[in-house]
Amino acid sequence: MSDTSMSLGPLERRDGRWTVGDRRKPDGRWLEFGADGLHQHTGDSDGQLIPWPRIMLVHFTLGAKNPKGTYGVRALFGGGRGYLHMTLRHPYEDWIAPFDCHAHRYRLTELVWFDALLTQTVTAGEAHRLGNVDWLDRAVEGLVRQRPRTARTIRQAVAEALQA
């Protein structure tokens, strides 16, 4: 797998790291999936680290924090902002992590795959796997290779990745 060409919507592997959002944007906001948790980067600061065991629920939106639809039109065509919405434990709280979208447009099918990968992995109690570079390589590669199109086949492809 090539570090510079593997992506799933806003999820991208570059330089051996999986990130969400455009980390090359000056003073931008992006998220990194690390072994110890989800690391939020904001502008020139390191932001905040959320350990994987704290994440109970997750989904994402593009375009606005609370859009009526799941995906913002501007973000679909490149640019804009996206958000990971999470419910955290210890203490319980809702948390929103913003990220800057890449300049290129995201494919709608990849956004659906990305959302399914996030939600199913976290719901299964396996959020820490998102910080495992090798596992995430295989999971993303499997989705891209299989190209599931229905809700059932998407759930099945992610479930197969969780069994590996």
C-alpha positions in Angstrom: 0.0 0.0 0.0 1.3 3.5 -0.8 1.4 6.0 2.0 0.6 8.9 -0.3 -2.3 7.4 -2.2 -4.5 5.6 0.3 -7.5 7.6 1.6 -11.2 7.1 2.5 -12.8 10.5 2.3 -11.2 12.7 4.9 -9.2 9.7 6.3 -5.8 9.6 4.7 -2.5 7.8 5.3 0.5 9.9 4.7 4.1 9.5 6.1 3.1 6.3 8.0 0.2 8.0 9.9 -3.5 7.9 9.6 -5.1 11.3 9.8 -8.5 12.9 9.3 -8.5 16.2 7.5 -5.9 18.2 5.7 -2.8 18.4 7.9 -0.8 20.3 5.3 -3.0 23.3 5.5 -1.3 26.2 7.3 -2.9 26.8 10.7 -5.4 24.0 9.9 -7.2 21.6 12.1 -6.7 17.9 11.7 -7.0 14.6 13.7 -4.4 11.8 14.1 -5.3 8.2 14.9 -2.4 7.2 17.2 -1.7 4.2 19.3 -2.7 6.1 22.5 -5.8 7.7 21.1 -7.3 10.4 18.9 -5.0 13.4 18.8 -6.6 16.7 17.8 -4.2 19.2 16.2 -5.3 22.8 16.0 -3.3 25.5 14.2 0.2 25.6 15.6 -0.7 23.8 18.9 -1.1 20.1 19.6 -4.6 20.4 20.8 -6.0 17.6 22.8 -5.5 13.8 23.2 -8.6 11.6 23.7 -7.6 8.1 24.8 -9.4 5.3 22.8 -11.1 3.8 25.9 -13.0 7.1 26.4 -14.7 7.0 23.0 -18.2 5.4 23.3 -20.0 6.7 20.2 -18.8 8.5 17.1 -20.1 9.8 13.8 -19.0 12.6 11.5 -20.5 15.5 9.5 -19.2 17.8 6.9 -20.0 21.4 6.3 -21.6 22.4 9.6 -21.5 21.2 13.2 -25.2 20.3 13.1 -26.3 20.1 9.5 -29.7 18.8 8.5 -28.1 16.3 6.2 -25.0 14.3 7.0 -22.7 15.8 4.4 -22.2 19.5 3.6 -22.3 20.4 -0.1 -19.2 22.6 0.1 -17.1 19.9 1.8 -18.2 17.4 -0.8 -16.6 19.5 -3.5 -13.5 20.3 -1.6 -12.6 22.6 1.2 -14.8 23.5 4.2 -14.8 21.9 7.6 -15.8 18.5 9.0 -16.5 17.3 12.5 -16.2 14.1 14.4 -19.0 14.0 17.0 -18.2 11.8 20.0 -19.7 10.7 23.2 -16.9 10.2 25.8 -16.9 8.5 29.1 -15.1 9.2 32.4 -16.5 11.9 32.6 -19.4 11.5 30.3 -19.6 14.3 27.7 -20.3 15.1 24.1 -17.3 16.3 22.3 -16.9 17.7 18.8 -13.5 17.6 17.0 -13.3 19.9 13.9 -11.0 19.2 11.0 -10.3 21.0 7.7 -11.4 19.1 4.6 -8.9 18.5 1.8 -9.0 20.8 -1.3 -10.1 17.8 -3.5 -13.7 16.5 -3.5 -14.7 13.5 -1.5 -16.6 10.6 -3.1 -19.9 10.0 -1.5 -19.3 6.2 -1.3 -16.0 6.8 0.5 -17.7 9.0 3.0 -20.3 6.2 3.7 -17.4 3.7 4.1 -15.5 6.0 6.4 -18.6 6.6 8.6 -19.3 2.8 8.8 -15.7 2.0 9.6 -15.7 4.6 12.5 -19.1 3.8 13.9 -18.9 0.0 13.7 -15.4 -0.1 15.1 -16.3 2.1 18.1 -19.7 0.4 18.7 -17.9 -3.0 18.8 -15.7 -1.7 21.6 -12.7 -1.8 19.3 -11.9 1.9 19.0 -8.2 1.2 19.8 -7.9 -0.6 16.4 -8.2 2.8 14.7 -4.8 3.6 16.2 -3.3 0.4 14.8 -1.7 1.4 11.5 -1.4 -2.1 10.2 -5.1 -3.0 11.0 -6.3 0.3 9.6 -4.3 -0.3 6.4 -6.0 -3.7 5.9 -9.5 -2.4 6.8 -9.3 0.6 4.4 -7.7 -1.5 1.7 -10.4 -4.1 2.1 -13.2 -1.6 1.7 -11.5 0.0 -1.3 -10.9 -3.3 -2.9 -14.4 -4.8 -2.2 -16.2 -1.6 -3.0 -19.4 -2.6 -1.1 -22.5 -0.6 -2.3 -25.4 -1.6 0.0 -25.8 -0.9 3.7 -25.7 -4.6 4.3 -22.5 -5.3 2.3 -20.8 -2.2 3.9 -21.6 -3.5 7.4 -20.4 -7.0 6.4 -17.1 -5.7 5.0 -16.4 -3.7 8.2 -17.4 -6.7 10.3 -14.9 -8.8 8.4 -12.2 -6.3 9.1 -13.0 -6.4 12.8 -12.6 -10.2 12.8 -9.1 -9.9 11.3 
